Amino acid sequence: MDRPVDSGGYPRRAPAYRRALPWAVMSPTWIWMQVAIVVFVLAGMIVAVTKLV
């Protein structure tokens, strides 16, 4: 058998630190894209609130 399996016959799970910290395995581009989305959404909310007042 070439694939690593435990005694139950199921594939091994990812290490605990990878399950606990999913952002640790994300690419930096994805993280910066999420930051940009949050910034633009907040900016849009500020513009909308100031136009209402």
C-alpha positions as CSV (number, residue, x, y, z in Angstrom):
1,M,0.0,0.0,0.0
2,D,1.5,3.3,-1.1
3,R,-0.8,5.7,0.7
4,P,-0.3,6.4,4.4
5,V,-3.2,5.0,6.4
6,D,-3.8,4.4,10.0
7,S,-5.0,1.1,11.5
8,G,-8.6,1.8,10.6
9,G,-7.9,1.9,6.9
10,Y,-8.8,5.6,6.6
11,P,-6.3,8.2,5.3
12,R,-4.4,10.1,7.9
13,R,-5.9,13.4,9.1
14,A,-4.0,16.7,8.8
15,P,-1.9,17.6,11.8
16,A,-3.8,19.4,14.6
17,Y,-2.0,22.7,14.0
18,R,-3.2,22.8,10.4
19,R,-6.8,22.0,11.5
20,A,-6.7,24.6,14.2
21,L,-5.1,27.4,12.1
22,P,-6.6,27.2,8.6
23,W,-5.2,30.6,7.7
24,A,-1.6,29.2,8.2
25,V,-1.9,27.3,5.0
26,M,-3.6,30.0,2.8
27,S,-1.6,31.8,0.2
28,P,-0.7,35.5,1.0
29,T,-2.6,36.6,-2.1
30,W,-5.8,35.1,-0.7
31,I,-5.3,36.8,2.6
32,W,-4.6,40.2,1.0
33,M,-7.7,39.8,-1.2
34,Q,-9.8,39.2,1.9
35,V,-8.3,42.3,3.6
36,A,-9.0,44.4,0.5
37,I,-12.7,43.2,0.4
38,V,-13.2,44.2,4.1
39,V,-11.6,47.6,3.5
40,F,-13.8,48.3,0.5
41,V,-16.9,47.1,2.2
42,L,-16.2,49.3,5.2
43,A,-15.4,52.3,3.0
44,G,-18.7,51.7,1.1
45,M,-20.6,51.6,4.4
46,I,-19.0,54.9,5.5
47,V,-19.9,56.6,2.2
48,A,-23.5,55.3,2.5
49,V,-23.9,56.6,6.1
50,T,-22.5,60.0,5.3
51,K,-24.8,60.4,2.3
52,L,-27.8,59.5,4.5
53,V,-26.9,62.2,7.1
